[in-house]
Amino acid sequence: MGGALYINNTMIVRYIPEDETGEVIAFKVKIVVAINSPSKLIFTLFPQSMQIHGLRAQPRSQTSIAALLNDGDELNYIVPCLVRDISNQGCMKYWSGG
């Protein structure tokens, strides 16, 4: 049974950190213990190597720049915001309203 989560099988773990770096981290590990109770858990050996791949076409620079957003036409809808990162193709903004 290929791909099963059994002891001595290997599995590939991939995850995207929540730190807004725009990367995916992957590694291959060997399963040493799998339990179902009290919760489903898998214990593995430490990975021998890890791979990190960028998900964005352009690298982003982390920043903290105060800015104002407006509607672009009438220039009358102004919202204070914070530019969290920026690149050649755009930026990520944060404002307290969402």
DRENDREN-666520 format. One record per atom (N, C-alpha, C): residue number from 0; residue in three letters; chain; x, y negated, z negated. Coordinates in pm, 1 decimal. Layout:
<rs>
+-----+------+-------+----------+----------+----------+
!  nr ! rest ! kette !        X !        Y !        Z !
+-----+------+-------+----------+----------+----------+
! NUM !  Ala !     A !        X !        Y !        Z !
...
+-----+------+-------+----------+----------+----------+
</rs>
This chain:
<rs>
+-----+------+-------+----------+----------+----------+
!  nr ! rest ! kette !        X !        Y !        Z !
+-----+------+-------+----------+----------+----------+
!   0 !  Met !     A !     85.3 !    117.2 !      0.0 !
!   0 !  Met !     A !      0.0 !      0.0 !      0.0 !
!   0 !  Met !     A !     89.8 !   -123.5 !      0.0 !
!   1 !  Gly !     A !    106.8 !   -188.1 !    115.2 !
!   1 !  Gly !     A !    194.0 !   -303.9 !    126.7 !
!   1 !  Gly !     A !    136.1 !   -426.4 !     57.8 !
!   2 !  Gly !     A !    223.4 !   -505.9 !     -1.9 !
!   2 !  Gly !     A !    181.1 !   -630.1 !    -63.8 !
!   2 !  Gly !     A !    116.4 !   -615.3 !   -200.3 !
!   3 !  Ala !     A !    115.7 !   -495.6 !   -255.8 !
!   3 !  Ala !     A !     52.2 !   -475.3 !   -386.0 !
!   3 !  Ala !     A !    141.6 !   -526.3 !   -498.3 !
!   4 !  Leu !     A !     79.2 !   -570.1 !   -605.3 !
!   4 !  Leu !     A !    152.7 !   -622.8 !   -720.8 !
!   4 !  Leu !     A !    180.0 !   -511.0 !   -819.7 !
!   5 !  Tyr !     A !    281.5 !   -430.8 !   -789.0 !
!   5 !  Tyr !     A !    321.0 !   -319.3 !   -873.9 !
!   5 !  Tyr !     A !    462.9 !   -341.1 !   -924.9 !
!   6 !  Ile !     A !    495.3 !   -275.7 !  -1035.3 !
!   6 !  Ile !     A !    630.7 !   -280.9 !  -1090.6 !
!   6 !  Ile !     A !    730.1 !   -234.7 !   -984.3 !
!   7 !  Asn !     A !    843.0 !   -301.7 !   -976.3 !
!   7 !  Asn !     A !    952.8 !   -277.6 !   -882.1 !
!   7 !  Asn !     A !    926.4 !   -327.6 !   -740.7 !
!   8 !  Asn !     A !    807.3 !   -374.5 !   -710.6 !
!   8 !  Asn !     A !    783.0 !   -439.9 !   -581.7 !
!   8 !  Asn !     A !    838.7 !   -581.6 !   -589.3 !
!   9 !  Thr !     A !    860.3 !   -642.0 !   -474.2 !
!   9 !  Thr !     A !    900.7 !   -782.2 !   -470.5 !
!   9 !  Thr !     A !    783.6 !   -866.5 !   -423.2 !
!  10 !  Met !     A !    786.6 !   -991.7 !   -461.0 !
!  10 !  Met !     A !    684.1 !  -1084.7 !   -414.4 !
!  10 !  Met !     A !    749.9 !  -1218.8 !   -384.6 !
!  11 !  Ile !     A !    688.5 !  -1293.1 !   -295.6 !
!  11 !  Ile !     A !    736.1 !  -1426.9 !   -261.6 !
!  11 !  Ile !     A !    643.4 !  -1526.8 !   -329.4 !
!  12 !  Val !     A !    704.0 !  -1616.6 !   -405.3 !
!  12 !  Val !     A !    628.5 !  -1718.9 !   -477.6 !
!  12 !  Val !     A !    650.3 !  -1851.4 !   -405.9 !
!  13 !  Arg !     A !    541.3 !  -1921.6 !   -375.9 !
!  13 !  Arg !     A !    549.4 !  -2054.0 !   -314.1 !
!  13 !  Arg !     A !    462.6 !  -2149.3 !   -394.5 !
!  14 !  Tyr !     A !    512.4 !  -2269.0 !   -416.5 !
!  14 !  Tyr !     A !    429.8 !  -2367.6 !   -484.7 !
!  14 !  Tyr !     A !    469.9 !  -2509.0 !   -444.9 !
!  15 !  Ile !     A !    376.1 !  -2599.8 !   -463.3 !
!  15 !  Ile !     A !    398.8 !  -2741.6 !   -436.7 !
!  15 !  Ile !     A !    395.2 !  -2813.4 !   -570.6 !
!  16 !  Pro !     A !    506.2 !  -2870.3 !   -614.4 !
!  16 !  Pro !     A !    507.9 !  -2941.5 !   -742.2 !
!  16 !  Pro !     A !    414.1 !  -3062.3 !   -740.4 !
!  17 !  Glu !     A !    365.1 !  -3099.1 !   -855.7 !
!  17 !  Glu !     A !    274.2 !  -3212.5 !   -866.8 !
!  17 !  Glu !     A !    347.9 !  -3344.1 !   -885.1 !
!  18 !  Asp !     A !    477.8 !  -3347.2 !   -857.8 !
!  18 !  Asp !     A !    555.9 !  -3468.8 !   -879.3 !
!  18 !  Asp !     A !    559.2 !  -3560.9 !   -758.1 !
!  19 !  Glu !     A !    478.5 !  -3534.5 !   -657.3 !
!  19 !  Glu !     A !    463.0 !  -3620.3 !   -538.9 !
!  19 !  Glu !     A !    588.3 !  -3631.0 !   -453.6 !
!  20 !  Thr !     A !    674.8 !  -3530.0 !   -458.2 !
!  20 !  Thr !     A !    795.0 !  -3533.2 !   -374.5 !
!  20 !  Thr !     A !    766.2 !  -3484.9 !   -232.6 !
!  21 !  Gly !     A !    652.5 !  -3420.1 !   -211.9 !
!  21 !  Gly !     A !    618.3 !  -3371.1 !    -79.2 !
!  21 !  Gly !     A !    701.4 !  -3251.5 !    -37.1 !
!  22 !  Glu !     A !    730.7 !  -3163.1 !   -130.5 !
!  22 !  Glu !     A !    812.1 !  -3045.9 !   -101.6 !
!  22 !  Glu !     A !    737.6 !  -2919.4 !   -140.8 !
!  23 !  Val !     A !    773.7 !  -2809.9 !    -75.3 !
!  23 !  Val !     A !    726.6 !  -2678.0 !   -116.5 !
!  23 !  Val !     A !    850.8 !  -2599.6 !   -159.4 !
!  24 !  Ile !     A !    838.9 !  -2528.1 !   -271.5 !
!  24 !  Ile !     A !    949.1 !  -2448.7 !   -325.5 !
!  24 !  Ile !     A !    909.9 !  -2301.5 !   -314.4 !
!  25 !  Ala !     A !   1001.9 !  -2218.5 !   -266.9 !
!  25 !  Ala !     A !    972.5 !  -2076.4 !   -248.6 !
!  25 !  Ala !     A !   1090.0 !  -1992.2 !   -296.2 !
!  26 !  Phe !     A !   1057.1 !  -1873.5 !   -347.9 !
!  26 !  Phe !     A !   1160.7 !  -1779.3 !   -388.0 !
!  26 !  Phe !     A !   1102.3 !  -1638.9 !   -391.5 !
!  27 !  Lys !     A !   1192.2 !  -1539.9 !   -380.9 !
!  27 !  Lys !     A !   1155.2 !  -1398.5 !   -382.4 !
!  27 !  Lys !     A !   1201.0 !  -1338.9 !   -514.0 !
!  28 !  Val !     A !   1110.6 !  -1264.6 !   -581.4 !
!  28 !  Val !     A !   1143.0 !  -1205.2 !   -711.4 !
!  28 !  Val !     A !   1093.3 !  -1061.3 !   -717.8 !
!  29 !  Lys !     A !   1153.3 !   -985.2 !   -808.1 !
!  29 !  Lys !     A !   1113.3 !   -846.7 !   -831.9 !
!  29 !  Lys !     A !   1020.3 !   -843.1 !   -953.3 !
!  30 !  Ile !     A !    909.2 !   -771.2 !   -941.5 !
!  30 !  Ile !     A !    812.5 !   -758.6 !  -1050.2 !
!  30 !  Ile !     A !    864.2 !   -655.5 !  -1150.1 !
!  31 !  Val !     A !    868.0 !   -694.2 !  -1279.2 !
!  31 !  Val !     A !    914.5 !   -601.0 !  -1382.8 !
!  31 !  Val !     A !    799.8 !   -552.2 !  -1471.1 !
!  32 !  Val !     A !    697.0 !   -634.9 !  -1491.5 !
!  32 !  Val !     A !    581.7 !   -595.6 !  -1571.7 !
!  32 !  Val !     A !    458.1 !   -665.1 !  -1515.6 !
!  33 !  Ala !     A !    347.7 !   -594.2 !  -1509.5 !
!  33 !  Ala !     A !    218.4 !   -652.4 !  -1472.0 !
!  33 !  Ala !     A !    115.5 !   -604.8 !  -1572.8 !
!  34 !  Ile !     A !     44.6 !   -698.6 !  -1637.4 !
!  34 !  Ile !     A !    -55.4 !   -661.2 !  -1737.5 !
!  34 !  Ile !     A !   -191.0 !   -721.0 !  -1700.6 !
!  35 !  Asn !     A !   -297.1 !   -660.2 !  -1751.8 !
!  35 !  Asn !     A !   -432.9 !   -708.8 !  -1727.7 !
!  35 !  Asn !     A !   -499.4 !   -763.5 !  -1852.9 !
!  36 !  Ser !     A !   -443.6 !   -732.2 !  -1969.7 !
!  36 !  Ser !     A !   -507.9 !   -774.2 !  -2093.4 !
!  36 !  Ser !     A !   -402.4 !   -830.1 !  -2188.1 !
!  37 !  Pro !     A !   -425.9 !   -937.7 !  -2254.2 !
!  37 !  Pro !     A !   -551.0 !  -1013.0 !  -2266.5 !
!  37 !  Pro !     A !   -580.0 !  -1100.4 !  -2145.1 !
!  38 !  Ser !     A !   -480.7 !  -1126.4 !  -2061.2 !
!  38 !  Ser !     A !   -498.4 !  -1198.7 !  -1935.1 !
!  38 !  Ser !     A !   -414.2 !  -1130.5 !  -1829.6 !
!  39 !  Lys !     A !   -448.1 !  -1156.2 !  -1703.9 !
!  39 !  Lys !     A !   -367.6 !  -1100.9 !  -1595.7 !
!  39 !  Lys !     A !   -237.7 !  -1180.5 !  -1586.5 !
!  40 !  Leu !     A !   -125.6 !  -1113.6 !  -1609.8 !
!  40 !  Leu !     A !      6.0 !  -1177.1 !  -1605.9 !
!  40 !  Leu !     A !    104.8 !  -1089.4 !  -1530.7 !
!  41 !  Ile !     A !    198.4 !  -1155.2 !  -1463.1 !
!  41 !  Ile !     A !    305.7 !  -1085.6 !  -1393.2 !
!  41 !  Ile !     A !    437.0 !  -1140.7 !  -1445.9 !
!  42 !  Phe !     A !    527.5 !  -1052.1 !  -1486.4 !
!  42 !  Phe !     A !    660.0 !  -1090.0 !  -1531.7 !
!  42 !  Phe !     A !    760.0 !  -1045.4 !  -1426.4 !
!  43 !  Thr !     A !    852.8 !  -1134.6 !  -1393.7 !
!  43 !  Thr !     A !    948.4 !  -1107.4 !  -1286.2 !
!  43 !  Thr !     A !   1090.5 !  -1130.9 !  -1333.4 !
!  44 !  Leu !     A !   1184.5 !  -1082.8 !  -1253.8 !
!  44 !  Leu !     A !   1324.2 !  -1119.0 !  -1273.9 !
!  44 !  Leu !     A !   1343.0 !  -1262.8 !  -1227.3 !
!  45 !  Phe !     A !   1450.8 !  -1324.6 !  -1270.1 !
!  45 !  Phe !     A !   1482.1 !  -1459.8 !  -1226.3 !
!  45 !  Phe !     A !   1523.2 !  -1454.4 !  -1078.9 !
!  46 !  Pro !     A !   1479.0 !  -1549.2 !   -996.3 !
!  46 !  Pro !     A !   1516.0 !  -1545.0 !   -853.7 !
!  46 !  Pro !     A !   1665.6 !  -1566.1 !   -832.7 !
!  47 !  Gln !     A !   1719.4 !  -1497.7 !   -732.5 !
!  47 !  Gln !     A !   1860.7 !  -1514.4 !   -699.5 !
!  47 !  Gln !     A !   1885.9 !  -1643.4 !   -622.7 !
!  48 !  Ser !     A !   1785.3 !  -1689.0 !   -549.0 !
!  48 !  Ser !     A !   1797.4 !  -1815.6 !   -475.9 !
!  48 !  Ser !     A !   1658.8 !  -1875.7 !   -457.7 !
!  49 !  Met !     A !   1657.9 !  -2004.9 !   -430.1 !
!  49 !  Met !     A !   1533.2 !  -2077.0 !   -406.5 !
!  49 !  Met !     A !   1548.7 !  -2158.8 !   -279.5 !
!  50 !  Gln !     A !   1436.7 !  -2179.1 !   -210.2 !
!  50 !  Gln !     A !   1437.6 !  -2263.4 !    -91.6 !
!  50 !  Gln !     A !   1342.0 !  -2379.0 !   -113.7 !
!  51 !  Ile !     A !   1382.9 !  -2496.3 !    -70.1 !
!  51 !  Ile !     A !   1299.8 !  -2615.7 !    -80.9 !
!  51 !  Ile !     A !   1283.1 !  -2673.5 !     58.4 !
!  52 !  His !     A !   1157.6 !  -2693.5 !     98.3 !
!  52 !  His !     A !   1128.1 !  -2748.3 !    231.1 !
!  52 !  His !     A !   1042.2 !  -2873.2 !    216.0 !
!  53 !  Gly !     A !   1077.6 !  -2977.7 !    290.2 !
!  53 !  Gly !     A !    996.6 !  -3099.3 !    291.4 !
!  53 !  Gly !     A !    870.6 !  -3078.8 !    373.2 !
!  54 !  Leu !     A !    760.5 !  -3136.8 !    329.2 !
!  54 !  Leu !     A !    632.7 !  -3124.9 !    399.8 !
!  54 !  Leu !     A !    601.8 !  -3247.0 !    485.1 !
!  55 !  Arg !     A !    673.5 !  -3354.5 !    464.8 !
!  55 !  Arg !     A !    643.8 !  -3478.5 !    535.3 !
!  55 !  Arg !     A !    735.2 !  -3496.2 !    656.7 !
!  56 !  Ala !     A !    682.1 !  -3561.7 !    759.7 !
!  56 !  Ala !     A !    761.5 !  -3588.8 !    880.3 !
!  56 !  Ala !     A !    870.7 !  -3690.8 !    850.8 !
!  57 !  Gln !     A !    842.0 !  -3786.5 !    764.2 !
!  57 !  Gln !     A !    936.6 !  -3890.3 !    726.8 !
!  57 !  Gln !     A !    964.0 !  -3882.3 !    577.0 !
!  58 !  Pro !     A !   1088.8 !  -3896.3 !    534.5 !
!  58 !  Pro !     A !   1116.3 !  -3898.1 !    390.3 !
!  58 !  Pro !     A !   1056.1 !  -4022.3 !    325.9 !
!  59 !  Arg !     A !   1012.2 !  -4007.1 !    200.8 !
!  59 !  Arg !     A !    953.5 !  -4120.0 !    128.9 !
!  59 !  Arg !     A !   1044.9 !  -4164.7 !     16.7 !
!  60 !  Ser !     A !   1044.4 !  -4293.7 !     -7.3 !
!  60 !  Ser !     A !   1120.9 !  -4351.7 !   -117.6 !
!  60 !  Ser !     A !   1024.7 !  -4381.6 !   -231.8 !
!  61 !  Gln !     A !   1060.2 !  -4337.2 !   -351.7 !
!  61 !  Gln !     A !    978.3 !  -4364.9 !   -469.6 !
!  61 !  Gln !     A !    996.1 !  -4511.3 !   -507.7 !
!  62 !  Thr !     A !    884.8 !  -4577.0 !   -541.4 !
!  62 !  Thr !     A !    890.5 !  -4717.9 !   -576.8 !
!  62 !  Thr !     A !    780.6 !  -4749.8 !   -677.1 !
!  63 !  Ser !     A !    778.1 !  -4869.5 !   -722.7 !
!  63 !  Ser !     A !    673.4 !  -4917.6 !   -813.0 !
!  63 !  Ser !     A !    655.1 !  -5066.1 !   -785.1 !
!  64 !  Ile !     A !    583.9 !  -5096.1 !   -675.2 !
!  64 !  Ile !     A !    567.9 !  -5233.7 !   -629.0 !
!  64 !  Ile !     A !    423.4 !  -5278.0 !   -651.1 !
!  65 !  Ala !     A !    404.7 !  -5386.9 !   -724.1 !
!  65 !  Ala !     A !    270.6 !  -5443.4 !   -741.5 !
!  65 !  Ala !     A !    227.3 !  -5506.2 !   -609.1 !
!  66 !  Ala !     A !    101.1 !  -5484.8 !   -570.9 !
!  66 !  Ala !     A !     51.8 !  -5536.4 !   -443.3 !
!  66 !  Ala !     A !    -96.6 !  -5570.4 !   -456.0 !
!  67 !  Leu !     A !   -152.2 !  -5633.7 !   -351.1 !
!  67 !  Leu !     A !   -294.5 !  -5664.1 !   -342.8 !
!  67 !  Leu !     A !   -349.7 !  -5605.1 !   -213.8 !
!  68 !  Leu !     A !   -463.1 !  -5536.8 !   -222.1 !
!  68 !  Leu !     A !   -530.8 !  -5483.4 !   -103.7 !
!  68 !  Leu !     A !   -642.5 !  -5578.1 !    -62.6 !
!  69 !  Asn !     A !   -658.4 !  -5595.3 !     68.6 !
!  69 !  Asn !     A !   -773.2 !  -5672.0 !    116.4 !
!  69 !  Asn !     A !   -835.3 !  -5600.6 !    233.9 !
!  70 !  Asp !     A !   -950.1 !  -5650.1 !    281.1 !
!  70 !  Asp !     A !  -1023.8 !  -5580.9 !    387.2 !
!  70 !  Asp !     A !   -965.1 !  -5602.0 !    525.2 !
!  71 !  Gly !     A !   -869.9 !  -5690.6 !    540.7 !
!  71 !  Gly !     A !   -802.7 !  -5710.1 !    669.2 !
!  71 !  Gly !     A !   -875.2 !  -5802.5 !    763.8 !
!  72 !  Asp !     A !  -1007.0 !  -5817.3 !    750.9 !
!  72 !  Asp !     A !  -1082.5 !  -5905.6 !    840.2 !
!  72 !  Asp !     A !  -1111.5 !  -6040.2 !    773.8 !
!  73 !  Glu !     A !  -1184.3 !  -6034.4 !    665.8 !
!  73 !  Glu !     A !  -1223.9 !  -6157.0 !    596.4 !
!  73 !  Glu !     A !  -1123.5 !  -6198.9 !    489.7 !
!  74 !  Leu !     A !  -1036.3 !  -6106.6 !    450.7 !
!  74 !  Leu !     A !   -937.4 !  -6131.8 !    345.8 !
!  74 !  Leu !     A !  -1001.9 !  -6175.5 !    214.0 !
!  75 !  Asn !     A !  -1122.1 !  -6126.2 !    189.4 !
!  75 !  Asn !     A !  -1190.3 !  -6167.7 !     68.0 !
!  75 !  Asn !     A !  -1210.0 !  -6054.3 !    -32.3 !
!  76 !  Tyr !     A !  -1176.5 !  -5932.8 !      2.0 !
!  76 !  Tyr !     A !  -1191.9 !  -5821.1 !    -90.8 !
!  76 !  Tyr !     A !  -1053.6 !  -5782.8 !   -140.7 !
!  77 !  Ile !     A !  -1012.8 !  -5840.2 !   -250.1 !
!  77 !  Ile !     A !   -877.3 !  -5820.0 !   -300.0 !
!  77 !  Ile !     A !   -880.7 !  -5730.6 !   -423.3 !
!  78 !  Val !     A !   -797.6 !  -5626.7 !   -421.4 !
!  78 !  Val !     A !   -787.6 !  -5532.3 !   -532.1 !
!  78 !  Val !     A !   -640.5 !  -5519.0 !   -569.5 !
!  79 !  Pro !     A !   -605.4 !  -5539.6 !   -696.0 !
!  79 !  Pro !     A !   -466.8 !  -5516.1 !   -735.7 !
!  79 !  Pro !     A !   -433.8 !  -5366.7 !   -731.9 !
!  80 !  Cys !     A !   -315.6 !  -5333.6 !   -687.4 !
!  80 !  Cys !     A !   -275.1 !  -5193.1 !   -678.4 !
!  80 !  Cys !     A !   -125.1 !  -5180.5 !   -701.8 !
!  81 !  Leu !     A !    -78.9 !  -5057.1 !   -697.7 !
!  81 !  Leu !     A !     62.8 !  -5027.0 !   -716.8 !
!  81 !  Leu !     A !    106.1 !  -4934.8 !   -603.0 !
!  82 !  Val !     A !    209.1 !  -4972.5 !   -528.0 !
!  82 !  Val !     A !    264.0 !  -4888.4 !   -421.7 !
!  82 !  Val !     A !    359.9 !  -4789.7 !   -487.7 !
!  83 !  Arg !     A !    326.0 !  -4659.1 !   -480.3 !
!  83 !  Arg !     A !    403.3 !  -4556.1 !   -550.9 !
!  83 !  Arg !     A !    518.4 !  -4501.3 !   -467.7 !
!  84 !  Asp !     A !    497.7 !  -4487.6 !   -336.4 !
!  84 !  Asp !     A !    606.5 !  -4447.2 !   -247.0 !
!  84 !  Asp !     A !    580.8 !  -4505.0 !   -110.0 !
!  85 !  Ile !     A !    687.2 !  -4510.7 !    -28.6 !
!  85 !  Ile !     A !    676.3 !  -4576.7 !    101.4 !
!  85 !  Ile !     A !    769.3 !  -4507.9 !    201.4 !
!  86 !  Ser !     A !    727.6 !  -4506.6 !    328.9 !
!  86 !  Ser !     A !    809.4 !  -4451.3 !    436.9 !
!  86 !  Ser !     A !    784.7 !  -4532.9 !    562.8 !
!  87 !  Asn !     A !    846.9 !  -4492.8 !    673.6 !
!  87 !  Asn !     A !    824.7 !  -4560.7 !    801.0 !
!  87 !  Asn !     A !    682.0 !  -4543.2 !    851.2 !
!  88 !  Gln !     A !    612.3 !  -4438.9 !    804.4 !
!  88 !  Gln !     A !    478.6 !  -4408.9 !    855.6 !
!  88 !  Gln !     A !    366.5 !  -4441.9 !    757.4 !
!  89 !  Gly !     A !    396.4 !  -4496.9 !    641.2 !
!  89 !  Gly !     A !    289.2 !  -4531.9 !    549.4 !
!  89 !  Gly !     A !    336.1 !  -4538.7 !    405.9 !
!  90 !  Cys !     A !    236.9 !  -4548.0 !    317.1 !
!  90 !  Cys !     A !    269.3 !  -4555.5 !    175.5 !
!  90 !  Cys !     A !    154.6 !  -4495.9 !     94.8 !
!  91 !  Met !     A !    181.9 !  -4465.6 !    -30.7 !
!  91 !  Met !     A !     78.7 !  -4418.3 !   -121.1 !
!  91 !  Met !     A !     53.3 !  -4528.3 !   -222.8 !
!  92 !  Lys !     A !    -75.8 !  -4563.2 !   -237.8 !
!  92 !  Lys !     A !   -114.2 !  -4668.5 !   -329.7 !
!  92 !  Lys !     A !   -195.3 !  -4610.1 !   -443.3 !
!  93 !  Tyr !     A !   -193.4 !  -4677.7 !   -555.1 !
!  93 !  Tyr !     A !   -275.4 !  -4638.7 !   -669.3 !
!  93 !  Tyr !     A !   -342.8 !  -4764.0 !   -722.3 !
!  94 !  Trp !     A !   -471.2 !  -4753.3 !   -748.6 !
!  94 !  Trp !     A !   -542.1 !  -4861.3 !   -817.4 !
!  94 !  Trp !     A !   -632.7 !  -4798.7 !   -920.0 !
!  95 !  Ser !     A !   -663.2 !  -4874.5 !  -1021.5 !
!  95 !  Ser !     A !   -735.5 !  -4817.5 !  -1135.4 !
!  95 !  Ser !     A !   -876.9 !  -4772.3 !  -1099.3 !
!  96 !  Gly !     A !   -931.3 !  -4819.0 !   -988.1 !
!  96 !  Gly !     A !  -1065.9 !  -4779.2 !   -947.3 !
!  96 !  Gly !     A !  -1071.4 !  -4647.1 !   -874.2 !
!  97 !  Gly !     A !   -957.5 !  -4581.7 !   -846.3 !
!  97 !  Gly !     A !   -960.5 !  -4452.9 !   -777.9 !
!  97 !  Gly !     A !   -847.1 !  -4424.2 !   -696.2 !
+-----+------+-------+----------+----------+----------+
</rs>
